[in-house]
Amino acid sequence: MAVKVTKKQRKLIEHELRRGTSRSRIAALLDVEYEEGAKLIDAVQESIRPDVKDQIKFEFRDGEMYGIISKLLENSAVVEIYWDLSDRSKEDILETRTIVNFKDIKEFTDLPEQPEDKKIIFEYEPEESE
């Protein structure tokens, strides 16, 4: 049976997952039993997993940063930073290619192609064969 998730529930789950909130806490915020909350979380979680080439906004030490995902890891992504759009005060402490935890992604953006995009080598994970 398919799980029905309301827009309000989806928004709350996405927000809390990005913050790294535990599943039990999210279930409590949804005011449902843990088992039902886990089903709702699972239904939303896959839909918000970022993909290679997603443009994102994230925070680093209270600075607003933008970039594009060039490789996915288990719970984080390799991101090429768009310095023209990001907090330049962080340029001395961050590499142009950096690791961003999924929970630190604040939003997905839809920016026009940036000059940095032409130099990026996007790395895809090989599909598992059965």
Residue pairs with C-beta under 8 A, 6 or more apart in sequence:
3 39
3 40
3 42
3 43
5 13
5 40
5 43
5 44
9 30
9 40
9 44
10 44
12 26
12 29
12 30
13 26
13 30
13 40
13 41
13 44
13 45
14 44
14 48
16 25
16 26
16 29
17 26
17 41
17 44
17 45
17 48
17 102
17 103
18 48
18 102
18 103
18 104
18 105
18 106
19 103
20 101
20 103
21 29
23 34
23 37
23 38
23 41
24 34
24 37
26 37
26 41
27 33
27 34
27 36
27 37
27 38
27 41
28 37
30 37
30 40
32 40
49 102
50 56
50 69
50 72
50 77
50 102
50 105
50 108
51 69
51 72
52 69
52 70
52 71
52 72
52 122
52 123
52 124
53 68
53 69
53 122
54 68
54 69
54 108
55 66
55 67
55 68
55 69
55 82
55 108
55 109
55 110
55 111
56 66
56 67
56 68
56 69
56 77
56 79
56 100
56 105
56 106
56 107
56 108
56 109
57 64
57 65
57 66
57 105
57 106
57 107
57 108
57 109
58 65
58 66
58 67
58 79
58 100
58 104
58 105
58 106
59 65
59 104
59 106
60 87
60 90
60 94
60 104
61 90
61 93
63 86
63 87
63 89
63 90
64 86
64 87
65 81
65 86
65 87
65 90
65 94
66 81
66 82
66 85
66 86
66 109
66 111
67 79
67 80
67 81
67 82
67 86
67 98
67 100
68 79
68 80
68 82
68 114
68 116
68 117
68 120
69 77
69 78
69 79
70 77
70 78
70 79
70 80
70 97
70 120
70 121
70 122
70 123
71 77
71 78
71 122
71 123
72 78
72 125
73 99
75 101
75 102
75 103
76 99
76 100
76 101
76 102
77 99
77 100
77 102
77 105
78 97
78 98
78 99
78 123
79 97
79 98
79 99
79 100
80 96
80 97
80 116
80 120
81 94
81 96
81 97
81 98
81 116
82 111
82 114
82 116
83 91
83 96
83 116
84 114
84 115
85 111
85 114
96 116
